[in-house]
Amino acid sequence: MNRLAAISKQLIPSCPSGSSVQPKFTHGDFKGKRVLVTGAGSGIGKEISFHLAREGAHVIALDLNEEALKSVHKAIGGEYVVCNLTDGEATKKAIAALGRIDCLVNNAGVTALDPFLDVKLKDFDFVMSINCRAVFVVGQAVANKMVNQGTGGTIVNMSSQASERCLADHTAYCTSKAAVNMLTKMMAFELGKHNIRVNAVGPTVVMTEMGKKAWPPAKAAPMLARIPQGKFAQPYDVAHLVLYLLSDKSDMVHGSMIPLEGGFYTG
Ligand SMILES: NC(=O)c1ccc[n+]([C@@H]2O[C@H](COP(=O)([O-])OP(=O)(O)OC[C@H]3O[C@@H](n4cnc5c(N)ncnc54)[C@H](O)[C@@H]3O)[C@@H](O)[C@H]2O)c1
């Protein structure tokens, strides 16, 4: 046993998973874990799915884009579910048909950009239905499964830096993500006793398809200037934090929205 491992053993005999504390950081053991990731067909959800698969998880990739899901499935195995999250009843049925779920990443999201005075009701409803209502529908269906399984589990909801700051033309989006933060707290508040841990992450801009739509160069430059680290987040930055929150390593983190914004909130 090396020196660090010996010290770790004296200080912390075991962590909740029963494993000894390793000198080198790992995300924890996802082998045998069945993890549902929504919006797994592209962008951040796809990146998270790849990281989970690399760490041994059986990824259940959910998206409305079947072609994208097939390509993810070909690369990482696991299983996939084609589902439109705007349809609450279909979503509940799709989740009921799945087997055991140990972890959930409520990631799917959309945006619609307009100044407040011009926001159309249909756009507001659309953004809220996926970014907020679907997080509730999927979260409730999966949490019920976890309770019935008697296994507990971990859940990460995708929030955004936009949940705590106003961004021009982002009325529906900012509102939906602020709701995700409170939904995360409510889930944590009521599900903790069932050994279900719930947190959210709040990335700054990530240049996915959504990022490119919301942040064309003329808007991206002033946003970048407000981030003390002078850079946007990469999909892997988000994946690393999500895997940490899903794993035993974050055992006492519960009900939090962890920003991932390069210091944007300091301004
Ligand atoms: N890109 C950013 O700058 C950024 C920043 C902070 C938070 N986020 C959040 O991260 C999450 C992922 O965003 P992204 O940038 O990867 O976006 P993206 O557009 O690249 O991917 C979103 C995925 O969700 C799927 N999806 C959309 N509507 C769906 C529906 N009704 N049913 C099922 N699947 C649906 C899409 O098909 C797509 O595969 C979202 O919740 C987003 O709000 C993004």
PDBQT file of the ligand as one rigid body, heavy atoms in Angstrom, charges set to zero:
ROOT
HETATM    1  N1  LIG A 301     -25.720  24.838 -24.760  1.00  0.00    +0.000 N 
HETATM    2  C1  LIG A 301     -25.721  25.705 -23.752  1.00  0.00    +0.000 C 
HETATM    3  O1  LIG A 301     -25.173  26.812 -23.854  1.00  0.00    +0.000 OA
HETATM    4  C2  LIG A 301     -26.332  25.311 -22.434  1.00  0.00    +0.000 A 
HETATM    5  C3  LIG A 301     -25.981  26.030 -21.288  1.00  0.00    +0.000 A 
HETATM    6  C4  LIG A 301     -26.562  25.695 -20.062  1.00  0.00    +0.000 A 
HETATM    7  C5  LIG A 301     -27.477  24.669 -19.996  1.00  0.00    +0.000 A 
HETATM    8  N2  LIG A 301     -27.809  23.993 -21.138  1.00  0.00    +0.000 N 
HETATM    9  C6  LIG A 301     -28.805  22.927 -21.020  1.00  0.00    +0.000 C 
HETATM   10  O2  LIG A 301     -28.196  21.685 -21.339  1.00  0.00    +0.000 OA
HETATM   11  C7  LIG A 301     -29.181  20.800 -21.859  1.00  0.00    +0.000 C 
HETATM   12  C8  LIG A 301     -28.700  20.218 -23.175  1.00  0.00    +0.000 C 
HETATM   13  O3  LIG A 301     -28.535  21.287 -24.094  1.00  0.00    +0.000 OA
HETATM   14  P1  LIG A 301     -27.610  21.172 -25.393  1.00  0.00    +0.000 P 
HETATM   15  O4  LIG A 301     -26.852  22.434 -25.487  1.00  0.00    +0.000 OA
HETATM   16  O5  LIG A 301     -26.887  19.884 -25.411  1.00  0.00    +0.000 OA
HETATM   17  O6  LIG A 301     -28.748  21.219 -26.527  1.00  0.00    +0.000 OA
HETATM   18  P2  LIG A 301     -28.869  20.410 -27.897  1.00  0.00    +0.000 P 
HETATM   19  O7  LIG A 301     -29.903  21.154 -28.675  1.00  0.00    +0.000 OA
HETATM   20  O8  LIG A 301     -27.540  20.191 -28.493  1.00  0.00    +0.000 OA
HETATM   21  O9  LIG A 301     -29.441  18.985 -27.425  1.00  0.00    +0.000 OA
HETATM   22  C9  LIG A 301     -30.709  18.868 -26.842  1.00  0.00    +0.000 C 
HETATM   23  C10 LIG A 301     -31.212  17.439 -27.055  1.00  0.00    +0.000 C 
HETATM   24  O10 LIG A 301     -32.519  17.347 -26.448  1.00  0.00    +0.000 OA
HETATM   25  C11 LIG A 301     -33.384  16.683 -27.370  1.00  0.00    +0.000 C 
HETATM   26  N3  LIG A 301     -34.755  17.137 -27.181  1.00  0.00    +0.000 N 
HETATM   27  C12 LIG A 301     -35.246  18.369 -27.390  1.00  0.00    +0.000 A 
HETATM   28  N4  LIG A 301     -36.568  18.390 -27.231  1.00  0.00    +0.000 NA
HETATM   29  C13 LIG A 301     -36.927  17.120 -26.893  1.00  0.00    +0.000 A 
HETATM   30  C14 LIG A 301     -38.175  16.501 -26.618  1.00  0.00    +0.000 A 
HETATM   31  N5  LIG A 301     -39.332  17.182 -26.678  1.00  0.00    +0.000 N 
HETATM   32  N6  LIG A 301     -38.186  15.192 -26.314  1.00  0.00    +0.000 NA
HETATM   33  C15 LIG A 301     -37.031  14.466 -26.287  1.00  0.00    +0.000 A 
HETATM   34  N7  LIG A 301     -35.813  15.007 -26.548  1.00  0.00    +0.000 NA
HETATM   35  C16 LIG A 301     -35.788  16.318 -26.861  1.00  0.00    +0.000 A 
HETATM   36  C17 LIG A 301     -32.872  17.095 -28.743  1.00  0.00    +0.000 C 
HETATM   37  O11 LIG A 301     -33.323  16.201 -29.787  1.00  0.00    +0.000 OA
HETATM   38  C18 LIG A 301     -31.364  17.077 -28.542  1.00  0.00    +0.000 C 
HETATM   39  O12 LIG A 301     -30.813  15.800 -28.810  1.00  0.00    +0.000 OA
HETATM   40  C19 LIG A 301     -30.475  21.613 -21.971  1.00  0.00    +0.000 C 
HETATM   41  O13 LIG A 301     -31.289  21.394 -20.841  1.00  0.00    +0.000 OA
HETATM   42  C20 LIG A 301     -29.971  23.039 -21.969  1.00  0.00    +0.000 C 
HETATM   43  O14 LIG A 301     -30.948  23.953 -21.526  1.00  0.00    +0.000 OA
HETATM   44  C21 LIG A 301     -27.262  24.289 -22.340  1.00  0.00    +0.000 A 
ENDROOT
TORSDOF 0
